[in-house]
Amino acid sequence: MKNIILLAATCLLFTTTHAQTTSDSLAYQLQRKKINSMLAVRTQKFGKYDQSLSQHTGIFGLQTKKDIRRSNDILMDIVKTDNEIYRQLKILLDYRTFQQTQVLDKSKENETVNLNFMRTINKLQDQNQKLKKDADEMMQEHERSTRNFSMIILAMLIALMWLLWKNYSKKVATNR
């Protein structure tokens, strides 16, 4: 019986935890995809920046102010992208920390529930043993009472038979 209760409780907790973990994992995976796409965009922007550095539209193959400004604009765009990537990574790391905390909390909760089940089972086993002991004592008391009652009945029958025999022997003695 206790195994069935523990199995049912464990299955219920696992199902609840698994459903929560699945939805949490989905949100975590979506955040990772978002960061990966941002990194891909950053890589493309860096490629543009690298190309802009190699462009020399000035006289004698030198860079003009316009070339430098274009490179700086691309570089500023890369910095903005990096800052956004850092923000998203922080969200991802916070989310991961939250998940770990949640798992630890669930683990502690499950442990507490299991300990409470074990305490309840032990308490019920102790009560069961006490009831068995009480039932055994009552059976022994009943057997003693039955034995005593049987002895009293037997003693009364013997006394009755003795009185009847004495009465009968008086009648036989007076009739002679």
C-alpha positions as CSV (number, residue, x, y, z in Angstrom):
1,M,0.0,0.0,0.0
2,K,2.8,2.4,0.9
3,N,4.6,1.6,-2.3
4,I,1.5,2.5,-4.3
5,I,1.1,5.8,-2.5
6,L,4.7,6.7,-3.0
7,L,4.6,5.7,-6.7
8,A,1.4,7.8,-7.2
9,A,2.9,10.8,-5.5
10,T,6.2,10.5,-7.4
11,C,4.4,10.2,-10.7
12,L,2.2,13.3,-10.0
13,L,5.3,15.4,-9.0
14,F,7.3,14.2,-12.0
15,T,4.4,15.0,-14.4
16,T,4.0,18.5,-12.9
17,T,7.8,19.2,-12.9
18,H,8.2,17.8,-16.5
19,A,5.4,20.0,-17.8
20,Q,6.9,23.1,-16.1
21,T,10.4,22.2,-17.3
22,T,9.2,21.7,-20.9
23,S,7.6,25.1,-21.1
24,D,10.6,26.7,-19.4
25,S,13.0,24.9,-21.8
26,L,11.0,26.2,-24.7
27,A,11.3,29.8,-23.5
28,Y,15.0,29.3,-22.9
29,Q,15.4,27.8,-26.4
30,L,13.6,30.8,-28.0
31,Q,15.9,33.2,-26.2
32,R,18.9,31.3,-27.4
33,K,17.7,31.4,-31.0
34,K,17.2,35.2,-30.6
35,I,20.7,35.6,-29.4
36,N,22.1,33.4,-32.1
37,S,20.3,35.4,-34.8
38,M,21.6,38.6,-33.3
39,L,25.2,37.2,-33.4
40,A,24.7,36.3,-37.0
41,V,23.6,39.9,-37.8
42,R,26.6,41.2,-35.8
43,T,28.9,38.9,-37.9
44,Q,27.4,40.4,-41.1
45,K,27.9,44.0,-39.8
46,F,31.5,43.2,-38.9
47,G,32.0,41.9,-42.5
48,K,30.7,45.2,-43.8
49,Y,33.0,47.1,-41.4
50,D,35.9,45.1,-42.6
51,Q,35.0,45.9,-46.2
52,S,34.6,49.6,-45.4
53,L,38.1,49.7,-43.9
54,S,39.5,48.4,-47.2
55,Q,37.6,51.0,-49.3
56,H,39.8,53.9,-50.3
57,T,38.0,56.3,-52.5
58,G,40.4,59.2,-52.0
59,I,43.2,60.5,-54.2
60,F,46.1,58.2,-54.4
61,G,44.1,55.4,-52.9
62,L,43.7,57.1,-49.5
63,Q,40.6,57.0,-47.3
64,T,38.4,60.0,-47.3
65,K,36.5,61.5,-44.4
66,K,33.4,60.0,-45.9
67,D,35.0,56.5,-45.9
68,I,36.1,56.9,-42.2
69,R,32.6,58.2,-41.2
70,R,31.0,55.2,-43.0
71,S,33.4,52.9,-41.1
72,N,32.7,54.6,-37.8
73,D,28.9,54.5,-38.4
74,I,29.1,50.7,-39.1
75,L,31.3,50.3,-36.0
76,M,28.8,52.3,-33.8
77,D,26.0,50.0,-35.2
78,I,28.2,47.0,-34.2
79,V,28.6,48.4,-30.7
80,K,24.8,49.0,-30.4
81,T,24.2,45.4,-31.5
82,D,26.8,44.2,-29.0
83,N,25.1,46.1,-26.2
84,E,21.8,44.5,-27.2
85,I,23.4,41.1,-27.3
86,Y,24.8,41.6,-23.8
87,R,21.3,42.6,-22.6
88,Q,19.8,39.5,-24.1
89,L,22.6,37.3,-22.7
90,K,21.9,38.7,-19.3
91,I,18.2,37.8,-19.7
92,L,19.3,34.3,-20.8
93,L,21.6,33.9,-17.8
94,D,19.0,35.3,-15.4
95,Y,16.6,32.9,-16.9
96,R,19.0,30.0,-16.5
97,T,19.6,31.0,-12.9
98,F,15.9,31.2,-12.3
99,Q,15.5,27.7,-13.8
100,Q,18.2,26.3,-11.5
101,T,16.6,28.0,-8.5
102,Q,13.3,26.6,-9.5
103,V,14.7,23.1,-9.9
104,L,16.3,23.3,-6.5
105,D,13.1,24.6,-4.9
106,K,11.1,21.7,-6.6
107,S,13.7,19.3,-5.4
108,K,13.4,20.5,-1.8
109,E,9.7,20.5,-2.1
110,N,9.7,16.9,-3.4
111,E,12.0,15.9,-0.7
112,T,9.8,17.5,2.0
113,V,6.7,15.8,0.5
114,N,8.5,12.4,0.4
115,L,9.6,12.9,4.0
116,N,6.1,13.7,5.0
117,F,4.8,10.6,3.2
118,M,7.4,8.5,5.0
119,R,6.4,10.0,8.3
120,T,2.7,9.4,7.6
121,I,3.5,5.8,6.6
122,N,5.6,5.2,9.7
123,K,2.8,6.7,11.8
124,L,0.2,4.5,10.2
125,Q,2.4,1.4,10.6
126,D,2.9,2.2,14.3
127,Q,-0.9,2.7,14.7
128,N,-1.4,-0.6,12.9
129,Q,1.0,-2.4,15.2
130,K,-0.7,-0.9,18.3
131,L,-4.1,-2.0,17.0
132,K,-2.8,-5.5,16.4
133,K,-1.3,-5.6,19.8
134,D,-4.6,-4.4,21.3
135,A,-6.5,-7.0,19.3
136,D,-4.2,-9.7,20.5
137,E,-4.6,-8.6,24.1
138,M,-8.4,-8.5,23.7
139,M,-8.3,-12.0,22.2
140,Q,-6.2,-13.3,25.1
141,E,-8.6,-11.6,27.6
142,H,-11.6,-13.2,25.8
143,E,-9.9,-16.6,25.9
144,R,-9.3,-16.2,29.6
145,S,-12.8,-15.1,30.2
146,T,-14.2,-18.0,28.2
147,R,-11.9,-20.5,30.0
148,N,-13.0,-19.1,33.4
149,F,-16.7,-19.2,32.4
150,S,-16.2,-22.8,31.2
151,M,-14.6,-23.7,34.5
152,I,-17.4,-22.1,36.5
153,I,-20.0,-23.9,34.4
154,L,-18.1,-27.2,34.8
155,A,-17.8,-26.6,38.5
156,M,-21.6,-25.9,38.7
157,L,-22.3,-29.1,36.7
158,I,-20.1,-31.1,39.0
159,A,-21.8,-29.6,42.0
160,L,-25.2,-30.2,40.5
161,M,-24.3,-33.8,39.7
162,W,-22.9,-34.3,43.2
163,L,-26.0,-32.9,44.8
164,L,-28.2,-35.1,42.5
165,W,-26.0,-38.1,43.3
166,K,-26.2,-37.4,47.1
167,N,-30.0,-36.9,46.8
168,Y,-30.3,-40.1,44.8
169,S,-28.1,-42.0,47.3
170,K,-30.3,-40.8,50.2
171,K,-33.4,-42.0,48.4
172,V,-31.8,-45.4,47.7
173,A,-30.7,-45.6,51.4
174,T,-34.2,-44.7,52.7
175,N,-35.9,-47.1,50.3
176,R,-34.0,-50.1,51.6
